[in-house]
Amino acid sequence: MEELGRIRSKLVDMLLDPDVINLLHFLREMNVLNDEEKETVEGWMTSEGKARCLIDTVMEKGVKASSVMVDYLTEKHPELCSTLGLTPTAQIRQDLTDDQLLKVAETLGKEWKQAAFHLGLKPNELDDIKAEHKSLIYKKHKMLVLWKRKRRTGEATAQELLRCLKDIPDETRLLLTGHISDKTVVKRRNQNKGELQRIHSEFVKTVKISVIKGLLDDLLQQKVFSTDDKYSVMEKGKIKTDMARCLIDMVIRKGERASRIMIASMKKKYYDLCSTLGLIASPAGVGHTSDKTEVKPRKQNKGNGGRKRNGSKSEEVSNKKPCTVDVSDSITETRSIGQTLTDKELMNVAKTLGNELEQIAIHLEITTKALEDIKAEHRSVATQKLKMLVMWKCRRPPGKATAQDLLEGLKDLEDLPAETLQLLTDLIKQ
């Protein structure tokens, strides 16, 4: 809201009529404005009048509405925002990750109970933390994670943490100040839009009509598409490739939010398509489709009397199930250089790891919420560790869930078991 107020007069002069109309439609789609407010803005005769009315209406709605407008302007009109010195709210309001909070915890002094008081934690919460964790670092880290979880999205930022903490070490202050100004903590803008552009041609060729219809329903429900948009894609006389091209082009034109929603819908419902397009890691043992080498079926072993190998059917089924744990001892697995770890290999790794689940989760970039969900679902610590490793594998980019990648993630783990190190090293050498 302060950002819009600061640039209000200049923005009114610089926005052209088409810019105002497009912004107006976007804010209505995002439910920032209602129909009556939209019509009020449209009632002004000049572009300056429309812009002034629109900005004032948005500012009256508060911080959230202003943030939506600022983010739109910085994405659609970067040159204008550069002139005005307008900063995307995502850079200001980016929540600290659990890994960043661990680094902050490492810089805090031993007086963590005093810090907990300033962060608004209750005595019984401190008692729970002390009972659950032996390591001082992880007591401080749990304190910070709990503070983060109590805050709304966009309110667990480095700036807010710096405001809450009192009498902190200079190292902590420098670290948090660096996060506020360091743009590397901000996720790359237009990342999802860029992903759709990357897969455009392959999507048009491979997507099925049933998938197109499913995506259209999701986009309509999420208010990315209007009914007219949906009918435009499914217009009579269009062949499948034209429908697919129209769909992905419209989503890309609508920007990062629309692209993110479409990709999320694809990942949730159409695993095989996402694997083919390289949006998620391929199942173990299957090459990524960007590799032009054709993956051919394995020839029948003639030296075995023409008989099929025992367990081949179960192996085929397990390869079709994404991110499930394969515990069959009858399946013989072979590796190639840089091959994605199989679930069975992850199970062997899990057996060697210690029981400090929080430490493992942090180094594998698994959120505290995800870890708690795993704990709630599985009582066995061994299974919890395995589920974490499988989740890590599922979230990795194609070809980036190898033994080398896992070792890279765990190498800074406090007291990494020698058995784990040896196992991963052996897998890398195979």
C-alpha positions as CSV (number, residue, x, y, z in Angstrom):
1,M,0.0,0.0,0.0
2,E,2.9,2.3,0.8
3,E,4.5,1.5,-2.5
4,L,1.4,2.5,-4.5
5,G,0.9,5.7,-2.5
6,R,4.5,6.7,-3.2
7,I,4.2,6.3,-6.9
8,R,0.5,7.2,-7.3
9,S,0.8,10.5,-9.2
10,K,3.6,9.3,-11.6
11,L,1.7,6.0,-12.2
12,V,-1.4,7.9,-13.2
13,D,0.5,9.9,-15.8
14,M,2.4,6.9,-17.2
15,L,-0.4,4.3,-17.6
16,L,-2.1,4.2,-21.0
17,D,-5.7,3.4,-21.5
18,P,-5.1,-0.2,-22.7
19,D,-2.8,-0.7,-19.6
20,V,-5.5,0.4,-17.3
21,I,-8.1,-1.8,-19.0
22,N,-5.9,-4.9,-18.8
23,L,-5.0,-4.2,-15.2
24,L,-8.7,-3.7,-14.4
25,H,-9.7,-7.1,-15.9
26,F,-6.9,-8.8,-14.1
27,L,-7.9,-7.4,-10.7
28,R,-11.5,-8.5,-11.4
29,E,-10.3,-12.0,-12.2
30,M,-8.3,-12.1,-9.0
31,N,-11.4,-11.0,-7.1
32,V,-9.6,-7.9,-5.9
33,L,-12.4,-5.8,-7.4
34,N,-16.1,-6.6,-7.7
35,D,-18.3,-5.9,-10.7
36,E,-19.6,-2.6,-9.3
37,E,-16.1,-1.3,-8.6
38,K,-15.0,-2.4,-12.1
39,E,-17.8,-0.4,-13.7
40,T,-17.0,2.6,-11.6
41,V,-13.5,2.7,-12.9
42,E,-14.7,2.1,-16.5
43,G,-17.1,5.1,-16.1
44,W,-14.3,7.6,-16.2
45,M,-13.7,9.1,-19.6
46,T,-9.9,9.6,-19.6
47,S,-7.1,7.2,-18.9
48,E,-5.8,9.4,-16.1
49,G,-9.2,9.3,-14.4
50,K,-9.5,5.6,-14.7
51,A,-6.0,5.0,-13.4
52,R,-6.5,7.4,-10.5
53,C,-9.8,5.8,-9.5
54,L,-8.4,2.3,-9.9
55,I,-5.3,3.0,-7.7
56,D,-7.3,4.7,-5.0
57,T,-9.8,1.8,-4.9
58,V,-7.1,-0.8,-4.6
59,M,-5.3,1.2,-1.9
60,E,-8.5,1.4,0.1
61,K,-8.7,-2.4,0.1
62,G,-5.4,-2.7,2.0
63,V,-2.0,-4.4,1.8
64,K,-3.1,-7.7,0.1
65,A,-4.9,-6.0,-2.8
66,S,-2.1,-3.5,-3.3
67,S,0.4,-6.4,-3.4
68,V,-1.5,-8.1,-6.1
69,M,-1.5,-4.9,-8.2
70,V,2.2,-4.3,-7.6
71,D,3.1,-7.8,-8.6
72,Y,1.1,-7.5,-11.8
73,L,2.8,-4.2,-12.7
74,T,6.3,-5.5,-12.0
75,E,5.6,-8.6,-14.2
76,K,3.8,-7.0,-17.1
77,H,5.6,-3.6,-17.1
78,P,9.2,-4.1,-15.9
79,E,10.5,-1.0,-17.7
80,L,7.8,1.2,-16.1
81,C,8.5,-0.2,-12.6
82,S,12.2,0.3,-13.1
83,T,11.6,4.0,-13.8
84,L,9.3,4.3,-10.8
85,G,11.6,2.3,-8.5
86,L,8.8,-0.2,-7.8
87,T,9.8,-3.5,-6.1
88,P,7.9,-6.7,-6.4
89,T,6.2,-7.5,-3.1
90,A,7.4,-11.1,-3.5
91,Q,10.9,-9.8,-2.9
92,I,9.9,-8.0,0.3
93,R,7.4,-10.6,1.6
94,Q,9.3,-13.9,0.9
95,D,9.0,-16.2,3.9
96,L,12.3,-17.7,5.2
97,T,12.8,-21.3,4.4
98,D,13.5,-23.9,7.1
99,D,17.0,-24.2,5.8
100,Q,17.5,-20.4,6.2
101,L,16.1,-20.6,9.7
102,L,18.7,-23.3,10.5
103,K,21.4,-20.9,9.4
104,V,19.9,-18.2,11.6
105,A,19.7,-20.6,14.6
106,E,23.5,-21.4,14.2
107,T,24.3,-17.7,14.7
108,L,22.1,-17.1,17.7
109,G,23.6,-17.2,21.2
110,K,22.8,-19.6,24.0
111,E,20.1,-17.3,25.4
112,W,17.5,-18.8,23.1
113,K,14.8,-18.7,25.8
114,Q,14.9,-15.0,25.8
115,A,14.6,-14.9,22.0
116,A,11.6,-17.3,22.3
117,F,9.9,-14.8,24.6
118,H,10.4,-12.0,22.0
119,L,9.0,-14.3,19.3
120,G,5.8,-14.9,21.3
121,L,6.3,-18.5,22.2
122,K,4.6,-19.9,25.3
123,P,6.3,-21.7,28.2
124,N,4.7,-25.0,27.4
125,E,5.9,-24.8,23.8
126,L,9.5,-24.2,25.1
127,D,9.2,-27.2,27.4
128,D,8.1,-29.4,24.4
129,I,11.0,-28.2,22.4
130,K,13.5,-29.0,25.2
131,A,12.0,-32.4,25.7
132,E,12.1,-33.3,22.0
133,H,15.6,-32.1,21.0
134,K,18.9,-32.6,22.7
135,S,21.0,-30.4,20.4
136,L,21.0,-26.7,21.3
137,I,21.1,-25.8,17.6
138,Y,18.0,-27.8,16.9
139,K,16.2,-26.4,19.9
140,K,16.8,-22.9,18.5
141,H,15.9,-24.0,15.0
142,K,12.6,-25.6,16.2
143,M,11.8,-22.3,18.0
144,L,12.2,-20.4,14.8
145,V,10.2,-22.9,12.8
146,L,7.4,-22.7,15.4
147,W,7.5,-18.9,15.1
148,K,7.2,-19.2,11.3
149,R,4.2,-21.6,11.5
150,K,2.3,-19.2,13.7
151,R,2.5,-16.5,11.1
152,R,0.5,-16.0,8.0
153,T,2.1,-16.4,4.5
154,G,4.3,-13.4,3.8
155,E,4.7,-12.5,7.5
156,A,7.6,-14.9,8.3
157,T,10.2,-12.8,6.5
158,A,13.8,-11.9,7.4
159,Q,12.6,-8.3,8.0
160,E,9.9,-9.4,10.4
161,L,12.2,-11.8,12.3
162,L,14.8,-9.0,12.6
163,R,12.1,-6.7,14.0
164,C,11.0,-9.3,16.6
165,L,14.4,-10.4,17.9
166,K,16.1,-8.1,20.5
167,D,19.8,-7.9,21.4
168,I,20.9,-10.4,18.8
169,P,24.5,-11.1,17.8
170,D,25.9,-9.0,15.0
171,E,26.3,-12.2,12.9
172,T,22.6,-12.8,13.1
173,R,21.8,-9.3,12.2
174,L,24.1,-9.3,9.2
175,L,22.6,-12.6,8.0
176,L,19.0,-11.4,8.2
177,T,19.9,-8.0,6.7
178,G,21.5,-9.9,3.8
179,H,18.3,-12.0,3.3
180,I,16.3,-8.8,3.0
181,S,18.4,-7.4,0.2
182,D,19.6,-10.6,-1.4
183,K,17.4,-11.4,-4.4
184,T,18.7,-15.0,-4.5
185,V,16.3,-15.9,-1.7
186,V,13.4,-15.0,-4.0
187,K,12.2,-17.7,-6.3
188,R,12.9,-16.9,-9.9
189,R,9.9,-15.0,-11.4
190,N,8.2,-16.5,-14.4
191,Q,9.7,-19.9,-13.7
192,N,6.4,-21.7,-14.4
193,K,5.7,-19.6,-17.5
194,G,9.2,-20.5,-18.8
195,E,8.5,-24.2,-18.1
196,L,5.4,-24.1,-20.3
197,Q,7.3,-22.4,-23.0
198,R,9.9,-25.1,-22.8
199,I,7.5,-28.0,-23.1
200,H,5.2,-26.2,-25.6
201,S,5.8,-28.3,-28.8
202,E,5.9,-31.6,-26.9
203,F,2.7,-30.8,-25.0
204,V,0.9,-30.0,-28.3
205,K,2.0,-33.3,-29.8
206,T,1.4,-35.7,-26.8
207,V,-1.5,-34.4,-24.7
208,K,-4.8,-36.2,-25.0
209,I,-8.2,-34.6,-25.4
210,S,-9.3,-36.0,-22.1
211,V,-6.4,-34.3,-20.4
212,I,-7.2,-31.0,-22.2
213,K,-10.8,-31.2,-20.9
214,G,-9.6,-31.9,-17.4
215,L,-7.2,-29.0,-17.4
216,L,-9.8,-26.7,-18.7
217,D,-12.1,-27.6,-15.9
218,D,-9.4,-27.0,-13.3
219,L,-8.5,-23.6,-14.9
220,L,-12.1,-22.6,-14.9
221,Q,-12.6,-23.6,-11.3
222,Q,-9.4,-21.6,-10.3
223,K,-10.8,-18.6,-12.2
224,V,-7.8,-18.6,-14.6
225,F,-10.1,-19.2,-17.5
226,S,-13.6,-17.8,-18.2
227,T,-16.3,-19.8,-19.8
228,D,-15.6,-18.0,-23.1
229,D,-11.9,-19.0,-22.8
230,K,-12.9,-22.7,-22.3
231,Y,-15.3,-22.6,-25.3
232,S,-12.6,-20.9,-27.4
233,V,-10.2,-23.9,-26.8
234,M,-12.9,-26.5,-27.4
235,E,-14.3,-24.7,-30.5
236,K,-16.0,-27.0,-33.0
237,G,-13.9,-28.1,-36.0
238,K,-10.6,-27.9,-34.1
239,I,-8.3,-30.9,-34.1
240,K,-6.6,-32.1,-31.0
241,T,-3.3,-30.3,-31.7
242,D,-5.1,-27.0,-32.3
243,M,-6.9,-27.4,-29.0
244,A,-3.7,-28.1,-27.1
245,R,-1.8,-25.2,-28.8
246,C,-4.7,-22.8,-28.0
247,L,-4.8,-24.0,-24.4
248,I,-1.1,-23.6,-23.6
249,D,-0.8,-20.4,-25.5
250,M,-3.7,-18.8,-23.6
251,V,-2.2,-19.9,-20.2
252,I,1.3,-18.5,-21.1
253,R,-0.3,-15.2,-22.1
254,K,-2.1,-15.0,-18.8
255,G,1.2,-15.0,-16.9
256,E,3.0,-16.7,-14.1
257,R,0.0,-17.4,-11.8
258,A,-1.9,-19.1,-14.6
259,S,1.1,-21.2,-15.6
260,R,1.7,-22.2,-12.0
261,I,-1.9,-23.4,-11.6
262,M,-1.8,-25.4,-14.9
263,I,1.5,-27.1,-14.0
264,A,0.2,-27.9,-10.5
265,S,-2.9,-29.5,-12.0
266,M,-0.8,-31.6,-14.4
267,K,1.5,-32.8,-11.6
268,K,-1.5,-33.7,-9.4
269,K,-3.5,-35.6,-12.0
270,Y,-1.4,-36.5,-15.0
271,Y,1.9,-38.1,-13.8
272,D,2.7,-39.9,-17.0
273,L,2.3,-36.8,-19.1
274,C,4.5,-34.8,-16.6
275,S,7.2,-37.5,-16.7
276,T,7.1,-37.4,-20.5
277,L,7.4,-33.6,-20.6
278,G,10.2,-33.5,-18.0
279,L,8.1,-31.6,-15.4
280,I,8.9,-34.2,-12.8
281,A,11.5,-36.9,-12.4
282,S,10.9,-40.1,-14.4
283,P,10.3,-43.3,-12.6
284,A,13.4,-45.3,-11.6
285,G,15.1,-46.9,-14.5
286,V,13.3,-44.9,-17.2
287,G,15.3,-42.3,-19.2
288,H,14.1,-38.7,-19.4
289,T,12.3,-37.8,-22.6
290,S,14.6,-35.0,-23.5
291,D,17.2,-37.7,-24.2
292,K,16.7,-38.5,-27.8
293,T,18.0,-42.1,-27.3
294,E,15.1,-44.4,-27.8
295,V,14.3,-46.6,-24.9
296,K,13.6,-50.0,-26.3
297,P,12.0,-53.0,-24.5
298,R,14.5,-55.5,-23.1
299,K,15.0,-58.5,-25.4
300,Q,13.9,-61.9,-24.2
301,N,16.8,-63.9,-22.7
302,K,17.2,-66.8,-25.2
303,G,19.7,-68.5,-22.9
304,N,16.9,-69.1,-20.5
305,G,14.9,-71.3,-22.9
306,G,12.8,-68.5,-24.0
307,R,11.2,-68.2,-20.6
308,K,10.3,-64.9,-19.0
309,R,12.4,-63.8,-16.0
310,N,10.6,-64.3,-12.7
311,G,9.3,-61.1,-11.3
312,S,9.3,-59.3,-14.7
313,K,5.6,-58.5,-14.5
314,S,5.8,-57.1,-11.0
315,E,8.8,-55.0,-12.1
316,E,6.8,-53.6,-15.0
317,V,4.0,-52.7,-12.6
318,S,6.2,-51.0,-10.1
319,N,7.8,-48.8,-12.7
320,K,4.3,-47.5,-13.6
321,K,3.5,-46.4,-10.0
322,P,5.0,-43.0,-9.2
323,C,6.9,-42.6,-6.0
324,T,5.9,-45.8,-4.3
325,V,8.1,-47.9,-2.1
326,D,9.3,-51.2,-3.7
327,V,10.2,-53.7,-1.0
328,S,10.3,-56.8,-3.2
329,D,13.5,-58.8,-2.7
330,S,12.9,-60.8,-5.8
331,I,13.7,-57.9,-8.2
332,T,17.2,-57.7,-9.4
333,E,18.2,-54.1,-10.1
334,T,21.2,-52.9,-12.1
335,R,22.6,-49.3,-12.3
336,S,24.0,-47.1,-14.9
337,I,26.2,-44.0,-14.3
338,G,24.0,-41.1,-13.0
339,Q,20.9,-43.3,-12.7
340,T,18.1,-42.2,-10.4
341,L,18.1,-44.1,-7.1
342,T,15.5,-46.8,-6.9
343,D,13.1,-47.0,-4.0
344,K,14.9,-50.2,-2.9
345,E,18.2,-48.4,-2.8
346,L,16.6,-45.6,-0.8
347,M,15.3,-48.2,1.6
348,N,18.9,-49.4,2.2
349,V,20.1,-45.8,2.7
350,A,17.2,-45.2,5.2
351,K,18.4,-48.2,7.3
352,T,21.8,-46.6,7.7
353,L,20.7,-43.1,8.7
354,G,20.4,-42.0,12.3
355,N,17.1,-41.0,14.0
356,E,17.5,-37.2,13.9
357,L,14.6,-36.8,11.4
358,E,14.5,-33.0,11.7
359,Q,18.2,-32.7,10.6
360,I,17.7,-35.0,7.7
361,A,14.5,-33.2,6.6
362,I,16.3,-29.8,6.6
363,H,19.2,-31.0,4.5
364,L,16.8,-32.7,2.0
365,E,14.7,-29.5,1.8
366,I,11.6,-31.1,3.3
367,T,9.4,-28.7,5.2
368,T,8.5,-29.2,8.8
369,K,4.8,-29.6,7.8
370,A,5.7,-32.4,5.4
371,L,7.8,-34.1,8.0
372,E,4.9,-34.0,10.5
373,D,2.5,-35.4,8.0
374,I,4.9,-38.3,7.4
375,K,5.2,-38.9,11.2
376,A,1.4,-38.8,11.6
377,E,1.0,-41.4,8.8
378,H,3.8,-43.8,9.8
379,R,4.8,-44.9,13.3
380,S,8.0,-46.7,12.3
381,V,11.0,-44.4,12.3
382,A,12.5,-46.6,9.6
383,T,9.5,-46.0,7.4
384,Q,9.5,-42.3,8.2
385,K,13.1,-42.0,7.0
386,L,12.3,-44.0,3.8
387,K,9.3,-41.8,3.1
388,M,11.4,-38.7,3.4
389,L,13.9,-40.0,1.0
390,V,11.2,-41.0,-1.5
391,M,9.7,-37.5,-1.2
392,W,13.1,-36.0,-1.8
393,K,13.4,-38.2,-5.0
394,C,10.0,-37.2,-6.2
395,R,10.7,-33.5,-5.9
396,R,14.0,-33.6,-7.7
397,P,14.4,-32.5,-11.3
398,P,14.8,-35.2,-13.9
399,G,18.2,-36.9,-13.5
400,K,18.9,-35.1,-10.2
401,A,18.0,-37.9,-7.8
402,T,21.2,-39.9,-8.0
403,A,23.4,-41.3,-5.3
404,Q,25.8,-38.3,-5.9
405,D,22.9,-35.9,-5.5
406,L,21.8,-37.5,-2.2
407,L,25.3,-37.5,-0.9
408,E,25.6,-33.8,-1.8
409,G,22.5,-33.1,0.2
410,L,23.5,-35.1,3.2
411,K,27.2,-34.3,3.3
412,D,26.8,-31.4,5.8
413,L,24.5,-33.5,8.1
414,E,25.8,-33.4,11.6
415,D,27.2,-36.8,12.4
416,L,26.5,-38.4,9.0
417,P,26.9,-42.2,9.7
418,A,29.9,-43.7,8.2
419,E,27.7,-46.6,6.9
420,T,25.6,-44.1,4.9
421,L,28.6,-42.5,3.4
422,Q,30.1,-45.8,2.4
423,L,26.8,-47.0,0.9
424,L,26.3,-43.9,-1.2
425,T,29.9,-43.9,-2.3
426,D,29.6,-47.6,-3.4
427,L,26.4,-46.7,-5.4
428,I,28.3,-43.8,-7.1
429,K,31.1,-46.2,-8.1
430,Q,28.8,-48.8,-9.5
